[in-house]
Amino acid sequence: MDFPQYRKRFDNKSFYKVTSFTTFEEVQLVGKRFLIHVVHAKKYFEQLQIQDMLKSEMEMYQMSEAAEFEQHYKAAKEYILNKKNNETNS
C-alpha cells in the first residue's frame, strides 16, 4: 500500500491523511472551530482505527483525496492562526 492515503468520516467532520500504518493526521471540525491532531498509534485501539480507515469497509470511513484534505487543513491552519492573533491583540 502506498502512503499517504486519504479518508474522511461519513459526516464530513473529520478528514484524515494516513501517512503510515501507525501514523495519521486529522483535521476535525467542531462547530465553527477546527482542531488538528497528529496521532502516532502506540495503543492497540489507535492501531485498529488506522486499519479500519485503510480498509474503508465500515461506513464510518470513506475514501477521500489529497485536495479535500489540504483544503480543510489550510482552513484549520488559518483558523488557528487567526485565533492566536486575536488572543495576542486582546
DSSP file (Angstrom, degrees, kcal/mol; ACC not computed):
  #  RESIDUE AA STRUCTURE BP1 BP2  ACC     N-H-->O    O-->H-N    N-H-->O    O-->H-N    TCO  KAPPA ALPHA  PHI   PSI    X-CA   Y-CA   Z-CA
    1    1 A M              0   0    0      0, 0.0     2,-0.3     0, 0.0     4,-0.1   0.000 360.0 360.0 360.0 134.8    0.0    0.0    0.0
    2    2 A D        -     0   0    0      2,-0.1    18,-0.1    18,-0.0     0, 0.0  -0.657 360.0-105.2 -89.5 146.2    1.3    3.4   -0.9
    3    3 A F  S    S+     0   0    0     -2,-0.3    16,-0.2    16,-0.1     2,-0.1  -0.903  85.3  50.3-120.0 151.6    1.1    6.4    1.5
    4    4 A P        -     0   0    0      0, 0.0     2,-0.4     0, 0.0    15,-0.2   0.488  65.9-177.3 -79.8 156.4   -0.3    8.9    2.1
    5    5 A Q  E     -A   18   0A   0     13,-2.3    13,-3.2    -2,-0.1     2,-0.4  -0.912  14.6-142.6-114.2 146.1   -3.9    7.6    2.0
    6    6 A Y  E     +A   17   0A   0     58,-0.4    58,-1.8    -2,-0.4     2,-0.3  -0.934  25.0 162.8-118.6 133.8   -6.8    9.9    2.5
    7    7 A R  E     -AB  16  63A   0      9,-1.8     9,-3.4    -2,-0.4     2,-0.3  -0.914  14.6-162.4-138.6 165.0  -10.0    9.2    4.3
    8    8 A K  E     -AB  15  62A   0     54,-2.0    54,-3.2    -2,-0.3     7,-0.2  -0.980  29.2-101.3-144.9 157.2  -12.9   11.2    5.8
    9    9 A R  E >   - B   0  61A   0      5,-2.5     3,-2.0    -2,-0.3    52,-0.2  -0.456  37.5-112.4 -73.8 154.0  -15.7   10.5    8.3
   10   10 A F  T 3  S+     0   0    0     50,-1.7    -1,-0.1     1,-0.3    51,-0.1   0.774 118.2  51.4 -57.4 -28.7  -19.1    9.8    6.8
   11   11 A D  T 3  S-     0   0    0     49,-0.2    -1,-0.3     3,-0.0    49,-0.0   0.336 109.8-121.0 -94.2   7.1  -20.4   13.1    8.3
   12   12 A N  S <  S+     0   0    0     -3,-2.0    -2,-0.1     2,-0.2     3,-0.1   0.810  82.0 115.9  58.2  33.8  -17.6   15.2    6.8
   13   13 A K  S    S+     0   0    0      1,-0.2    16,-3.3    15,-0.1     2,-0.4   0.511  72.4  39.6-107.0  -8.5  -16.5   16.4   10.3
   14   14 A S  E     - C   0  28A   0     14,-0.2    -5,-2.5    -5,-0.1     2,-0.4  -0.997  62.6-167.7-141.4 138.1  -13.0   14.7   10.2
   15   15 A F  E     -AC   8  27A   0     12,-2.3    12,-2.6    -2,-0.4     2,-0.4  -0.985  13.3-157.3-126.8 136.0  -10.5   14.4    7.4
   16   16 A Y  E     -AC   7  26A   0     -9,-3.4    -9,-1.8    -2,-0.4     2,-0.5  -0.900  19.3-166.5-123.3 140.9   -7.5   12.1    7.6
   17   17 A K  E     -AC   6  25A   0      8,-2.4     8,-2.3    -2,-0.4     2,-0.7  -0.943  18.5-158.9-119.3 104.8   -4.1   11.8    6.0
   18   18 A V  E     +AC   5  24A   0    -13,-3.2   -13,-2.3    -2,-0.5     6,-0.2  -0.763  15.1 176.2 -88.6 115.1   -2.8    8.4    6.8
   19   19 A T  E     -     0   0A   0      4,-1.6     2,-0.3    -2,-0.7     5,-0.2   0.600  64.2 -11.1 -98.9 -13.1    1.0    8.6    6.4
   20   20 A S  E >  S- C   0  23A   0      3,-1.5     3,-0.5   -15,-0.1    -1,-0.2  -0.948  82.4 -82.2-165.3-179.3    1.8    5.0    7.6
   21   21 A F  T 3  S+     0   0    0     -2,-0.3    29,-0.1     1,-0.2    30,-0.1   0.611 130.5  32.9 -69.9  -9.7    0.3    2.0    9.3
   22   22 A T  T 3  S+     0   0    0      1,-0.1    19,-3.1    28,-0.1     2,-0.4   0.349 113.0  60.0-127.2   5.1    1.0    3.7   12.6
   23   23 A T  E <   +CD  20  40A   0     -3,-0.5    -4,-1.6    17,-0.2    -3,-1.5  -0.997  48.7 160.9-141.6 137.8    0.6    7.5   11.9
   24   24 A F  E     -CD  18  39A   0     15,-2.1    15,-3.2    -2,-0.4     2,-0.4  -0.993  27.0-137.2-149.5 156.7   -2.2    9.8   10.7
   25   25 A E  E     -CD  17  38A   0     -8,-2.3    -8,-2.4    -2,-0.3     2,-0.4  -0.898  22.0-161.9-108.7 142.9   -3.1   13.5   10.7
   26   26 A E  E     -CD  16  37A   0     11,-3.0    11,-2.6    -2,-0.4     2,-0.6  -0.991  14.4-162.4-129.6 133.1   -6.6   14.5   11.4
   27   27 A V  E     -CD  15  36A   0    -12,-2.6   -12,-2.3    -2,-0.4     2,-0.5  -0.973  22.3-168.0-107.2 119.0   -8.4   17.8   10.7
   28   28 A Q  E     -CD  14  35A   0      7,-3.1     7,-2.4    -2,-0.6     2,-0.6  -0.921  14.1-149.9-115.9 131.7  -11.5   17.8   12.9
   29   29 A L  E     + D   0  34A   0    -16,-3.3     2,-0.5    -2,-0.5     5,-0.2  -0.887  16.0 179.0 -99.8 121.7  -14.4   20.3   12.6
   30   30 A V  E >   - D   0  33A   0      3,-2.5     3,-2.5    -2,-0.6     2,-0.4  -0.913  64.6 -57.0-124.2 101.5  -16.2   21.0   15.9
   31   31 A G  T 3  S-     0   0    0     -2,-0.5     0, 0.0     1,-0.3     0, 0.0  -0.523 119.9 -23.1  63.3-120.8  -19.0   23.5   15.4
   32   32 A K  T 3  S+     0   0    0     -2,-0.4    -1,-0.3    -3,-0.1     2,-0.2   0.311 124.8  91.2-101.0   6.4  -17.2   26.5   13.8
   33   33 A R  E <   -D   30   0A   0     -3,-2.5    -3,-2.5    47,-0.0     2,-0.4  -0.630  62.4-145.7-101.7 160.1  -13.8   25.5   15.3
   34   34 A F  E     -D   29   0A   0     -5,-0.2     2,-0.4    -2,-0.2    -5,-0.2  -0.953  10.0-169.8-122.0 143.7  -11.0   23.4   13.8
   35   35 A L  E     -D   28   0A   0     -7,-2.4    -7,-3.1    -2,-0.4     2,-0.5  -0.982   7.5-155.6-128.3 144.6   -8.7   21.1   15.5
   36   36 A I  E     -D   27   0A   0     -2,-0.4     2,-0.4    -9,-0.2    -9,-0.2  -0.986  14.1-177.1-120.9 129.2   -5.6   19.4   14.1
   37   37 A H  E     -D   26   0A   0    -11,-2.6   -11,-3.0    -2,-0.5     2,-0.5  -0.967  16.9-160.3-124.7 140.7   -4.3   16.2   15.6
   38   38 A V  E     -D   25   0A   0     -2,-0.4     2,-0.5   -13,-0.2   -13,-0.2  -0.991  20.0-163.1-115.3 121.4   -1.2   14.1   14.7
   39   39 A V  E     -D   24   0A   0    -15,-3.2   -15,-2.1    -2,-0.5     2,-0.7  -0.915  17.0-168.8-113.9 124.9   -1.6   10.6   16.0
   40   40 A H  E     -D   23   0A   0     -2,-0.5     2,-1.0   -17,-0.2   -17,-0.2  -0.932  31.8-131.4-106.7 104.6    1.2    8.1   16.4
   41   41 A A        +     0   0    0    -19,-3.1    -2,-0.0    -2,-0.7   -18,-0.0  -0.402  52.9 142.8 -69.5  98.9   -0.6    4.9   17.1
   42   42 A K        +     0   0    0     -2,-1.0     2,-0.2     5,-0.0    -1,-0.2   0.688  55.9  73.2-102.7 -29.8    1.0    3.3   20.1
   43   43 A K  S  > S-     0   0    0     -3,-0.2     4,-2.0     1,-0.1     3,-0.2  -0.591  86.4-122.9 -87.6 149.7   -2.2    2.0   21.7
   44   44 A Y  H  > S+     0   0    0      1,-0.2     4,-2.5    -2,-0.2     5,-0.2   0.892 111.5  56.2 -57.9 -42.4   -3.9   -1.0   20.2
   45   45 A F  H  > S+     0   0    0      1,-0.2     4,-2.1     2,-0.2    -1,-0.2   0.902 107.0  49.3 -57.8 -42.4   -7.2    0.9   19.8
   46   46 A E  H  > S+     0   0    0      2,-0.2     4,-1.9    -3,-0.2    -1,-0.2   0.884 109.8  51.4 -65.9 -38.1   -5.4    3.6   17.7
   47   47 A Q  H  X S+     0   0    0     -4,-2.0     4,-2.1     1,-0.2    -2,-0.2   0.898 109.8  49.7 -65.3 -39.9   -3.8    0.9   15.5
   48   48 A L  H  X S+     0   0    0     -4,-2.5     4,-2.7     2,-0.2    -2,-0.2   0.884 106.7  56.2 -64.3 -37.8   -7.2   -0.7   14.9
   49   49 A Q  H  X S+     0   0    0     -4,-2.1     4,-2.4     1,-0.2    -2,-0.2   0.918 107.6  48.0 -60.4 -43.5   -8.6    2.7   14.0
   50   50 A I  H  X S+     0   0    0     -4,-1.9     4,-2.6     2,-0.2    -1,-0.2   0.918 110.8  51.2 -64.1 -42.9   -5.9    3.1   11.3
   51   51 A Q  H  X S+     0   0    0     -4,-2.1     4,-2.3     1,-0.2    -2,-0.2   0.923 110.5  49.2 -59.4 -43.8   -6.7   -0.4   10.0
   52   52 A D  H  X S+     0   0    0     -4,-2.7     4,-2.0     1,-0.2     5,-0.5   0.905 110.8  50.4 -62.2 -41.8  -10.4    0.4    9.8
   53   53 A M  H  < S+     0   0    0     -4,-2.4    -2,-0.2     1,-0.2    -1,-0.2   0.938 112.1  46.5 -60.8 -46.4   -9.6    3.7    8.0
   54   54 A L  H  < S+     0   0    0     -4,-2.6    -1,-0.2     1,-0.2    -2,-0.2   0.863 112.8  48.5 -68.3 -35.6   -7.4    1.9    5.4
   55   55 A K  H  < S-     0   0    0     -4,-2.3    -1,-0.2    -5,-0.2    -2,-0.2   0.856  83.9-162.5 -71.1 -34.1   -9.9   -0.9    4.8
   56   56 A S     <  +     0   0    0     -4,-2.0     7,-0.1    -5,-0.2    -3,-0.1   0.804  47.7 128.9  53.1  32.8  -12.8    1.5    4.4
   57   57 A E        +     0   0    0     -5,-0.5     2,-0.2     5,-0.1    -1,-0.1   0.744  53.5  72.5 -85.7 -25.1  -15.2   -1.4    4.9
   58   58 A M  S >  S-     0   0    0     -6,-0.4     3,-0.6     1,-0.1     0, 0.0  -0.575  85.7-126.9 -86.6 152.5  -17.2    0.5    7.6
   59   59 A E  T 3  S+     0   0    0      1,-0.2   -49,-0.1    -2,-0.2    -1,-0.1   0.710 102.1  77.3 -69.3 -18.3  -19.5    3.3    6.7
   60   60 A M  T 3  S+     0   0    0    -51,-0.1   -50,-1.7     1,-0.1     2,-0.5   0.898  96.2  44.5 -58.3 -43.1  -17.6    5.4    9.3
   61   61 A Y  E <  S-B    9   0A   0     -3,-0.6     2,-0.3   -52,-0.2   -52,-0.2  -0.900  70.0-177.0-113.0 130.7  -14.6    6.0    7.0
   62   62 A Q  E     -B    8   0A   0    -54,-3.2   -54,-2.0    -2,-0.5    -6,-0.1  -0.839  34.8 -91.1-121.3 159.1  -14.9    6.9    3.3
   63   63 A M  E     +B    7   0A   0     -2,-0.3     2,-0.2   -56,-0.2   -56,-0.2  -0.346  48.5 173.4 -65.4 147.8  -12.3    7.5    0.6
   64   64 A S        -     0   0    0    -58,-1.8   -58,-0.4   -48,-0.1     2,-0.3  -0.784  22.1-119.5-141.6-174.3  -11.1   11.0    0.1
   65   65 A E     >  -     0   0    0     -2,-0.2     4,-2.1   -60,-0.1     3,-0.3  -0.904  25.9-109.8-133.6 161.3   -8.4   12.8   -1.9
   66   66 A A  H  > S+     0   0    0     -2,-0.3     4,-3.0     1,-0.2     5,-0.2   0.890 116.1  55.2 -56.4 -43.3   -5.4   14.9   -1.2
   67   67 A A  H  > S+     0   0    0      1,-0.2     4,-2.1     2,-0.2    -1,-0.2   0.884 107.6  49.2 -61.4 -39.6   -7.1   18.1   -2.4
   68   68 A E  H  > S+     0   0    0     -3,-0.3     4,-1.7     2,-0.2    -1,-0.2   0.926 113.8  45.4 -66.3 -44.7  -10.0   17.7    0.0
   69   69 A F  H  X S+     0   0    0     -4,-2.1     4,-2.8     1,-0.2    -2,-0.2   0.948 113.3  49.9 -62.3 -48.2   -7.7   17.1    3.0
   70   70 A E  H  X S+     0   0    0     -4,-3.0     4,-2.6     1,-0.2     5,-0.2   0.853 106.5  56.0 -62.1 -36.0   -5.5   20.0    2.1
   71   71 A Q  H  X S+     0   0    0     -4,-2.1     4,-1.9    -5,-0.2    -1,-0.2   0.935 113.8  39.4 -60.7 -46.6   -8.5   22.3    1.7
   72   72 A H  H  X S+     0   0    0     -4,-1.7     4,-2.4     2,-0.2    -2,-0.2   0.857 114.1  54.2 -73.2 -35.3   -9.6   21.6    5.2
   73   73 A Y  H  X S+     0   0    0     -4,-2.8     4,-2.5     2,-0.2    -2,-0.2   0.919 109.4  48.2 -63.2 -43.5   -6.0   21.6    6.6
   74   74 A K  H  X S+     0   0    0     -4,-2.6     4,-2.3     2,-0.2    -2,-0.2   0.919 111.9  49.0 -63.6 -44.2   -5.5   25.0    5.2
   75   75 A A  H  X S+     0   0    0     -4,-1.9     4,-2.3    -5,-0.2    -1,-0.2   0.888 111.5  50.3 -62.4 -39.5   -8.7   26.3    6.6
   76   76 A A  H  X S+     0   0    0     -4,-2.4     4,-2.6     2,-0.2    -2,-0.2   0.920 109.8  49.5 -65.6 -44.0   -7.8   24.8   10.0
   77   77 A K  H  X S+     0   0    0     -4,-2.5     4,-2.5     2,-0.2    -2,-0.2   0.910 111.9  48.7 -61.4 -42.7   -4.4   26.5   10.0
   78   78 A E  H  X S+     0   0    0     -4,-2.3     4,-2.7     2,-0.2     5,-0.2   0.911 111.3  50.3 -63.9 -42.0   -5.9   29.8    9.1
   79   79 A Y  H  X S+     0   0    0     -4,-2.3     4,-2.4     2,-0.2    -2,-0.2   0.933 112.6  46.3 -60.4 -47.0   -8.5   29.5   11.9
   80   80 A I  H  X S+     0   0    0     -4,-2.6     4,-2.3     2,-0.2    -2,-0.2   0.905 113.3  49.1 -64.8 -42.1   -5.7   28.6   14.4
   81   81 A L  H  X S+     0   0    0     -4,-2.5     4,-2.4     2,-0.2    -2,-0.2   0.922 112.3  47.8 -63.5 -45.2   -3.5   31.5   13.3
   82   82 A N  H  X S+     0   0    0     -4,-2.7     4,-2.6     2,-0.2    -2,-0.2   0.889 110.9  52.0 -62.8 -39.6   -6.4   34.0   13.5
   83   83 A K  H  X S+     0   0    0     -4,-2.4     4,-2.1    -5,-0.2    -1,-0.2   0.918 110.7  47.3 -62.8 -43.8   -7.4   32.7   16.9
   84   84 A K  H  X S+     0   0    0     -4,-2.3     4,-2.1     2,-0.2    -2,-0.2   0.912 112.5  49.7 -63.6 -42.6   -3.8   33.2   18.1
   85   85 A N  H  X S+     0   0    0     -4,-2.4     4,-2.1     1,-0.2    -2,-0.2   0.902 110.6  49.9 -64.2 -40.9   -3.6   36.7   16.6
   86   86 A N  H  X S+     0   0    0     -4,-2.6     4,-0.7     1,-0.2    -1,-0.2   0.874 111.1  49.1 -65.2 -37.4   -6.9   37.6   18.3
   87   87 A E  H  < S+     0   0    0     -4,-2.1     3,-0.3     1,-0.2    -1,-0.2   0.867 111.4  49.8 -69.0 -36.0   -5.7   36.4   21.6
   88   88 A T  H  < S+     0   0    0     -4,-2.1    -2,-0.2     1,-0.2    -1,-0.2   0.877 111.7  48.0 -69.1 -37.5   -2.5   38.3   21.3
   89   89 A N  H  <        0   0    0     -4,-2.1    -1,-0.2     1,-0.2    -2,-0.2   0.580 360.0 360.0 -81.2 -10.0   -4.3   41.5   20.4
   90   90 A S     <        0   0    0     -4,-0.7    -1,-0.2    -3,-0.3    -2,-0.1   0.481 360.0 360.0 -82.1 360.0   -6.8   41.3   23.3
